[in-house]
């Protein structure tokens, strides 16, 4: 009987593949942006989350950003500018300061893009509120809501899913 190399190699190759998958599944191989980079990103995101948790209470009870009362805009814009903007700007600056990750650069670029859109969207809400422009405020709010989905997807792909909690 003639045996082929395939028959002998197949069980060994299969076993190697299974072991490799278990190794990756158990965290043996870094995913996303890499373990060290992800840890540094998590520190930046934790600082942003702590900043968010320190915000003063929103000043306008029952404010509906989908159908806002323009009479509330002066308080809303001041709160967004004083509380939210510094957190988001610092968060973006901190993430950008990390530079390029060793891997998953496209996913990381998507994370930065989402955080940039969040920072800009907050600025757009502030500008709209200061101008008493209900339509522009609603548009900015809607864009921010849509960006959260992008943020969740990109942070998961980059291996820093907890960073999506800052805007949630």
Buried (B, 14 or more C-beta within 10 A) or exposed (E): EEEEEEEEEEEEEEEEEEEEEEEEEEEEEBBBBBBEBBEBBBEBBBBBBEBBEEEEEEEBEEBEBEEBEBEBBBBBBBBBBEBBBEBBBBBBEBBEEBEEBEBBEEBBBBBBBBBBBBBBBBBBBBBBBBEBBBEBBBBBBEBBEEBBEBBBBBBBBBBBBEBBBBBE
